[in-house]
Amino acid sequence: MIEVLDVRKDFGDFTALDDINIRIKKGTIHGIIGENGAGKTTLLQILAGIYDTKEGKVLVEGEEVYDNNKVKHKIGYVGDRNQYFKDYKIREIVEFYSGIYENFSKTDFQIYNKIFRLNLDKKIKQLSKGMQMRLSLMLNLSIRPEILILDEPTSGLDAIVKKDLLDILIDQVHERELTIVISSHHISELEKICDEITILNKGKIKYQSNIDEIKENVKKLQVVFEGDVEKEIHQLENIIDIEKIGSVYYLVTDNYGEVLIADLKEIGAQLIENIGITLEEVFVYTSKIKEGSGIDE
Ligand SMILES: Nc1ncnc2c1ncn2[C@@H]1O[C@H](COP(=O)(O)OP(=O)(O)OP(=O)(O)O)[C@@H](O)[C@H]1O
């Protein structure tokens, strides 16, 4: 379990993170989503024990991360900018890691390199940004961490390698209860692999939820009614967005189920179709509600 408790981080006068509370269960994948400057990298670095906090703390299995080598050794961190010794060859970096991390597996590294395909005799300075990301991913997977923190790992990776990476991550979670915290600008990218998601906005948590629960409860329906229901429809419970195109209503509900269907039929629904919704849309609708704007009437 990772516990982020009332964390605040300042850079001089600027508050980069404030009032951050997150609980991440062992063996799950937690996505951190946010626009440029939202605070994702700062949060991930605090989770990795790189930064101290102004207020609050981060605990891993009850132990504070910052300034704690015992805990930090269980954590793999792949940053958005990875800094290795530029004049070293990849194989020398592998040796270096294997000397430092007792669980480092050279066999794992070789297996990962069948997918990521780097020439071990190349020097770090000869690698492209994407290749450096591949190297960092391979090294941090090969240390067999208990927690893997990934800062936008898919940026700079081509589509095939990106898919291979996501498959590896899911395998590791299932095989050995790896816990992953992964950031991205795009919900759509993380939707398939994450159990829970936190959306950051200007250093604060804007939204936090379990993806399966969202998918079960939040639905978009296409409904055709008999007669004019303009007044009745706005009185229904659990509808978070209403749009009318011609005679067809598009309703978004945050509590899909038999009760809602019965309510719709009672006011004259003739046709009700579940038309599917992306997670990206879900967050737009639900955050509208959270901000209190509700349904446009
Ligand atoms: N070392 C630093 N000194 C001063 N300000 C910083 C520092 N690091 C980050 N910041 C500021 O903190 C805020 C959050 O930055 P952070 O890098 O965490 O955002 P991010 O969500 O990862 O952004 P991006 O998606 O662009 O990588 C930004 O306004 C940034 O300018």
The ligand as an SDF file (V2000), in Angstrom:
LIG
                    3D

 31 33  0  0  0  0  0  0  0  0999 V2000
   12.3880   22.5570   -9.6990 N   0  0  0  0  0  0  0  0  0  0  0  0
   11.3690   23.4010   -9.8870 C   0  0  0  0  0  0  0  0  0  0  0  0
   11.4660   24.7010   -9.5440 N   0  0  0  0  0  0  0  0  0  0  0  0
   10.4190   25.5560   -9.6910 C   0  0  0  0  0  0  0  0  0  0  0  0
    9.2330   25.2060  -10.2120 N   0  0  0  0  0  0  0  0  0  0  0  0
    9.0710   23.9270  -10.5890 C   0  0  0  0  0  0  0  0  0  0  0  0
   10.1220   22.9540  -10.4460 C   0  0  0  0  0  0  0  0  0  0  0  0
    9.6660   21.7660  -10.8860 N   0  0  0  0  0  0  0  0  0  0  0  0
    8.3920   21.9790  -11.2890 C   0  0  0  0  0  0  0  0  0  0  0  0
    8.0330   23.2600  -11.1060 N   0  0  0  0  0  0  0  0  0  0  0  0
    6.7080   23.8490  -11.4010 C   0  0  0  0  0  0  0  0  0  0  0  0
    5.7390   23.0410  -10.7800 O   0  0  0  0  0  0  0  0  0  0  0  0
    4.6030   22.8840  -11.6380 C   0  0  0  0  0  0  0  0  0  0  0  0
    4.3570   21.4050  -11.8530 C   0  0  0  0  0  0  0  0  0  0  0  0
    5.4000   20.8890  -12.6580 O   0  0  0  0  0  0  0  0  0  0  0  0
    5.4450   19.3480  -13.0570 P   0  0  0  0  0  0  0  0  0  0  0  0
    6.7120   19.1440  -13.8410 O   0  0  0  0  0  0  0  0  0  0  0  0
    5.2470   18.5260  -11.8480 O   0  0  0  0  0  0  0  0  0  0  0  0
    4.1690   19.2310  -13.9990 O   0  0  0  0  0  0  0  0  0  0  0  0
    3.7260   18.0560  -15.0050 P   0  0  0  0  0  0  0  0  0  0  0  0
    2.2850   17.8150  -14.7610 O   0  0  0  0  0  0  0  0  0  0  0  0
    4.6430   16.9010  -14.8850 O   0  0  0  0  0  0  0  0  0  0  0  0
    3.9240   18.7700  -16.4030 O   0  0  0  0  0  0  0  0  0  0  0  0
    4.3030   18.1470  -17.8520 P   0  0  0  0  0  0  0  0  0  0  0  0
    3.1220   17.3860  -18.3090 O   0  0  0  0  0  0  0  0  0  0  0  0
    4.5350   19.3820  -18.6580 O   0  0  0  0  0  0  0  0  0  0  0  0
    5.5370   17.3040  -17.6790 O   0  0  0  0  0  0  0  0  0  0  0  0
    4.9140   23.6670  -12.9060 C   0  0  0  0  0  0  0  0  0  0  0  0
    4.2740   24.9170  -12.8190 O   0  0  0  0  0  0  0  0  0  0  0  0
    6.4090   23.8030  -12.9000 C   0  0  0  0  0  0  0  0  0  0  0  0
    6.7950   25.0080  -13.5320 O   0  0  0  0  0  0  0  0  0  0  0  0
  1  2  1  0
  2  3  1  0
  2  7  2  0
  3  4  2  0
  4  5  1  0
  5  6  2  0
  6  7  1  0
  6 10  1  0
  7  8  1  0
  8  9  2  0
  9 10  1  0
 10 11  1  0
 11 12  1  0
 11 30  1  0
 12 13  1  0
 13 14  1  0
 13 28  1  0
 14 15  1  0
 15 16  1  0
 16 17  2  0
 16 18  1  0
 16 19  1  0
 19 20  1  0
 20 21  2  0
 20 22  1  0
 20 23  1  0
 23 24  1  0
 24 25  2  0
 24 26  1  0
 24 27  1  0
 28 29  1  0
 28 30  1  0
 30 31  1  0
M  END
$$$$
